[in-house]
């Protein structure tokens, strides 16, 4: 997971406008080409942003998720936008295939049947809550991605994870566990940010309904 930024906004800002179908296709093509380049060369595909449309040159962050046989095969992304979108896609696609420590590095014979999904993030916005009850009342199921931080603990769930944990209490509890905290944990030192995503996949769906974790 990339660095977690904090802003003074209290509501998520727009992600910069949705991509066209052609632009989404180019993003997915870059992601797949970067994985193939990683198999051949051991690193992400070098990308020149000037070869792409302005929407793909914009500095934005993303997560790239891989599935094989309907099962999660890798998911790596950036919360803080620091790179042109196509560069971030290339790097995160490579990292999802070869650097997600939950999985062994992808092998060439796994390319067949591999499906790629990309989620483009709005800038994470500071989410002020006074208690866990306040958090559960304010978080928007199916809409909000959530970032949790407390000292050295941090974790995030993308909005698609609501498909797996549709109740706010379960969603928040599982996020705490992901961050290495007890599910029942609460402290005044906890801080939260939220964001929205534009998600699309090689299957052609506008919003991939499978959970990304």
C-alpha positions in Angstrom: 0.0 0.0 0.0 1.3 3.4 -0.9 1.8 6.4 1.5 -1.4 7.5 3.1 -2.1 11.2 2.6 -4.3 13.5 4.7 -6.3 16.5 3.5 -8.4 19.1 5.2 -11.5 18.2 3.3 -14.3 16.5 5.1 -15.9 14.9 2.0 -14.3 12.9 -0.8 -13.4 15.0 -3.8 -14.1 13.9 -7.3 -11.7 11.5 -9.0 -11.2 13.9 -12.0 -13.9 12.6 -14.3 -14.6 9.1 -15.6 -12.5 7.7 -18.4 -14.0 6.9 -21.8 -14.3 3.3 -23.0 -11.2 3.8 -25.2 -9.2 5.2 -22.3 -10.2 2.3 -20.0 -9.1 -0.1 -22.7 -5.7 1.6 -22.9 -5.3 1.4 -19.1 -6.0 -2.3 -19.1 -3.7 -2.9 -22.0 -0.9 -1.1 -20.1 -1.5 -3.2 -17.1 -1.4 -6.5 -19.0 1.7 -5.3 -21.0 3.5 -4.5 -17.8 2.8 -8.0 -16.4 4.1 -9.6 -19.6 7.2 -7.2 -19.5 7.8 -8.4 -15.9 7.8 -12.0 -17.0 10.3 -11.2 -19.7 12.5 -8.5 -18.1 11.9 -8.7 -14.4 10.5 -5.1 -14.1 7.5 -3.0 -14.9 6.9 -1.7 -18.4 8.5 1.7 -19.0 5.8 4.1 -19.9 6.1 7.5 -21.6 3.0 9.5 -20.4 3.3 11.8 -23.5 2.2 8.9 -25.6 -1.2 8.9 -24.0 -4.3 11.1 -23.8 -4.4 13.9 -21.2 -6.8 11.9 -18.9 -4.2 9.2 -18.7 -1.3 11.6 -18.2 -3.0 13.2 -15.2 -1.5 12.5 -11.8 -3.9 10.0 -10.2 -3.6 6.9 -8.0 -4.9 3.4 -8.6 -5.1 -0.2 -7.4 -4.6 -3.1 -9.8 -6.3 -6.3 -8.9 -5.6 -9.7 -10.5 -8.0 -12.7 -10.5 -7.5 -16.2 -11.8 -10.3 -18.7 -11.8 -12.5 -16.2 -9.9 -10.0 -16.1 -7.1 -7.9 -13.1 -6.0 -4.3 -13.5 -7.3 -2.8 -10.1 -6.3 -3.8 -6.6 -5.4 -1.4 -3.7 -5.0 -2.0 0.0 -5.3 -1.3 3.6 -4.3 -3.4 5.8 -2.1 -1.4 9.0 -2.7 -1.3 10.3 -6.3 2.3 11.1 -7.2 2.6 9.8 -10.8 0.8 10.0 -14.1 -2.0 7.5 -14.1 -0.5 5.2 -16.8 2.8 5.1 -14.9 1.0 4.2 -11.7 -1.0 1.5 -13.5 2.2 0.0 -15.0 4.0 -0.1 -11.6 1.0 -1.5 -9.6 0.2 -4.1 -12.2 3.8 -5.4 -12.0 3.7 -5.3 -8.2 0.3 -7.1 -8.1 1.7 -9.9 -10.2 5.2 -10.2 -8.6 5.4 -8.3 -5.3 2.2 -9.0 -3.4 3.6 -10.9 -0.5 0.4 -13.0 0.0 1.1 -14.8 -3.2 4.1 -16.4 -5.0 5.2 -14.4 -8.1 3.1 -15.0 -11.1 4.4 -17.5 -13.6 4.0 -17.4 -17.4 1.5 -20.3 -17.6 -0.8 -18.3 -15.3 -1.3 -15.6 -18.0 -4.0 -17.7 -19.6 -7.2 -17.1 -17.5 -5.7 -14.1 -15.7 -8.2 -11.2 -15.4 -7.1 -7.6 -14.6 -9.2 -5.0 -12.8 -8.3 -1.4 -12.2 -9.7 1.0 -9.6 -8.8 4.7 -9.9 -9.1 6.5 -6.6 -10.3 10.0 -5.7 -7.9 11.7 -3.3 -8.4 10.3 0.2 -10.3 12.9 2.3 -10.1 13.3 6.1 -13.1 11.6 7.7 -13.8 13.1 11.2 -15.8 10.8 13.6 -16.3 11.1 17.3 -16.9 7.4 18.1 -17.3 4.0 16.5 -21.0 4.5 16.5 -20.5 7.8 14.6 -18.3 6.1 12.1 -20.8 3.3 11.5 -23.5 5.9 11.0 -21.6 8.1 8.6 -19.7 5.6 6.4 -21.5 4.9 3.1 -21.8 1.2 2.2 -20.9 0.4 -1.4 -19.5 3.9 -1.9 -16.7 4.7 0.5 -13.3 3.2 0.5 -11.9 3.6 4.0 -8.4 4.1 5.3 -7.6 3.4 9.0 -4.5 4.5 10.8 -3.4 4.2 14.4 0.3 4.6 15.3 2.2 2.0 13.2 -1.0 0.3 12.1 -2.7 1.1 8.8 -5.0 -0.6 6.3 -7.5 0.2 3.6 -10.5 -1.5 2.0 -11.6 -0.5 -1.5 -15.4 0.2 -2.0 -15.8 -3.2 -3.7 -15.1 -5.0 -0.4 -18.6 -3.9 0.7 -19.7 -6.8 -1.5 -18.1 -9.2 0.9 -18.9 -7.2 4.1 -22.1 -5.3 3.4 -22.8 -4.3 7.0 -20.7 -1.3 8.3 -19.9 -3.0 11.6 -18.4 -6.0 9.8 -16.6 -3.9 7.2 -14.9 -1.8 9.9 -14.1 -4.8 12.1 -12.4 -6.6 9.2 -10.5 -3.5 8.3 -9.2 -3.3 11.9 -8.1 -6.9 11.6 -6.3 -6.2 8.3 -4.5 -3.3 10.0 -3.3 -5.7 12.7 -5.7 -4.5 15.4 -8.5 -6.4 17.3 -11.9 -6.3 15.7 -13.3 -4.6 18.8 -10.5 -2.1 19.1 -11.3 1.6 19.5 -9.1 4.5 20.6 -9.1 8.3 20.3 -5.9 7.9 18.4 -7.6 6.2 15.5 -7.9 8.3 12.3 -9.8 7.7 9.1 -9.9 8.8 5.5 -12.3 7.9 2.8 -12.3 7.9 -1.0 -14.3 6.7 -4.0 -13.2 4.7 -7.0 -13.9 4.3 -10.7 -13.5 0.6 -11.3 -13.4 -1.5 -14.5 -12.1 -4.8 -15.6 -11.2 -6.9 -18.7 -14.6 -8.6 -18.3 -16.1 -5.3 -19.5 -18.1 -4.5 -16.3 -18.1 -0.9 -15.2 -17.8 -1.9 -11.6 -16.2 -5.2 -10.8 -18.3 -6.7 -8.0 -15.7 -9.1 -6.6 -14.1 -7.9 -3.4 -10.6 -6.5 -3.5 -8.6 -6.8 -0.3 
